[in-house]
Each structure stands twice: as C-alpha cells, then as structure tokens.
Amino acid sequence: YHQGFWIAEFLFRSTISAQRNFVAHEDDIILASCPKSGTTWLKALVFSIVNRTRFAPTDSPLLKVNPHDLVPFLESPSRIFEKIVFDQPRLFSTHMPHQLLSLSIKTSDSKIVYISRNPMDQFISYWFYTCKFPNDPNAEPVDLEDFFDKFCRGIHNSGPFWDHVLGYWKASLERPHKILFLKYEELKKDIGFNIKRLAKFLGFPFSEEEERRGVVEEISTLCSFEKMKNFDVNKNGHWTLGISNSLFFRKGEVGDWKNFLTPSMVERMEKLLQEKFGEHNLTFELPDL
Ligand code: A3P
C-alpha cells in the first residue's frame, strides 16, 4: 500500500523507483490503465498507428510478438530499455495511478492515453484473470463474493479502481492536449472513429490519401479481438512471469458481467458508480441497466 494505492508486491520497489526517477522524453507516449480495462488492445492500436509507415499490416510485428513485449510497462522490474525495438517515439505503458506518475511525466510534453472500462466488466475480467494467474493448476479458486467485496472496498492490484479512474479523468479535463481519456465501450462501438481520434491526438493524423486506401480499417482489423486472439504467439506464447499470452484474450465483449454478478452485487456497484463518479459527470454505458 503506497500513497493511497494497492500495488502488487513484486512491483512495489520498481513502482516507487519509477515514481521518483522516470525521466520522460518530450515525444514519449504513455498508455495507462487499470488492469483488465483494454491495455492489450490499446497497445496494439497505438503501436500500429505510430509505426504504420514502417510496417505493412501483413508485416506487422504484432503478428509475431505479444503487444506487452512491444510496449513495456514503465514500472516493470524487468524493463530493459535496450529491449525496446522501435524507439521513435518511445512507447510505454503503466498501471500506475496518475497520482503516482513521476513529475517528469507530468511536466513534460509527453502524451498520456488512458483506457477505462466499466467496473463490472473490468471486475469480471480481472476475476477470471486472477483465477488463472499464474497458470498454476493447483491454485486455490478465487471466491467471487470475497473478491467482489474487496474490489468494492478498493483492495485490489492498482486499486482503488475509483481513485485510479478519477485521477486520469480529472487530469484529462484539466489538460486535454496532454491526456486522452478513452472508454473500452466507446472503442467497441466505433473503432474507426477512435483510431482516427487517437492518431490525431498523438500527432500522427491520417492523411486523406491514407483514409482512401483504407489504412484505418486495416489497423482496426489487425488489432481486433478475433484476429489477435488467433495469432499463434497469443495462443501459445508466454509473457514474463510465465503468464500465457492467451490470458489476455478471453471474451472481449461489453456486458459479460450479466452472466456472473448477482442482483445485489449489481446494486452495490451501481450505488458506488453514482457515489464516486456522479458528481464528476463520468458515466459508462451499461447495456440493459
Ligand atoms: P475480457 O476478460 O472481458 O474478455 P487488459 O488488456 O487490460 O489486460 O484487459 C484484458 C481484457 O481486454 C479482456 O477482457 C480481453 O479479452 C480484452 N481484450 C484483449 N484484446 C482485445 C482486443 N483486441 N479487442 C477487444 N478486447 C480485447
């Protein structure tokens, strides 16, 4: 527990080190998220957007490399700068809350893209992930009720969820040219629009000619859940800590929580959403609510 946030034990020291020491370059791009909000998708999209003149879609490194190996976590203890293959601009990702980002990130002209997701889907995704992590067949099952209660009380990796999201939400309102706040649900609804929005925000807008050639559609297809899930590297490969890449591709839908949360859980979550986000005008589209 550090300055109001829960941090995974193995990331504790490196997170504090990143908070104190990470020096941002003016053209760095930092992709931030609470775990299970669409980080993998965002990494694939931004990598494809900024590198689109280097690689044709048929030649994209994404076909062979998991997005987490292309865009390293800035607070990861195993982060090795030399491993960053394509460094103009540098791409990083982080689960650190805005409140803990280094001063250098906050004061530089580097850009931040935050992806958020409605907490019900994020929670269910996180529950599944935790049940499988770290691929130990003998791991104890994770009790849904207990996990839910802790989540609501903010006790989970990178939590409290509410403070994590609000930190970036408020910062994005204050500095819209520095921080772009995305919602998973909006990307699902209109990926083409959001790819263009991302490209423009990052300073890599699509030319009319590119749009005519269908480059936006190529990127959206390449990074789609159905495509990425089936790349051999994502089906059979492994990321650090022995995590199967396949764990990052489960269902990729909006509203799967309906299959798992009880009515009283939904009620508790709705209350929390109103209590925490209501006054900040932050809402998530929840189907059938
Ligand atoms: P589900 O568990 O609901 O399927 P993260 O990348 O932050 O770890 O989040 C993982 C969630 O994003 C999982 O959600 C996963 O299936 C989904 N996801 C991964 N790649 C995706 C893609 N290309 N498009 C849409 N969703 C994707």
Boltz pocket constraint, residues with backbone or C-beta under 6 A from the ligand:
constraints:
  - pocket:
      binder: B
      contacts: [[A, 33], [A, 34], [A, 35], [A, 36], [A, 37], [A, 38], [A, 39], [A, 40], [A, 41], [A, 121], [A, 124], [A, 125], [A, 126], [A, 128], [A, 223], [A, 224], [A, 225], [A, 226], [A, 228], [A, 247], [A, 248], [A, 249], [A, 250], [A, 251], [A, 252], [A, 253], [A, 256]]
      max_distance: 6.0
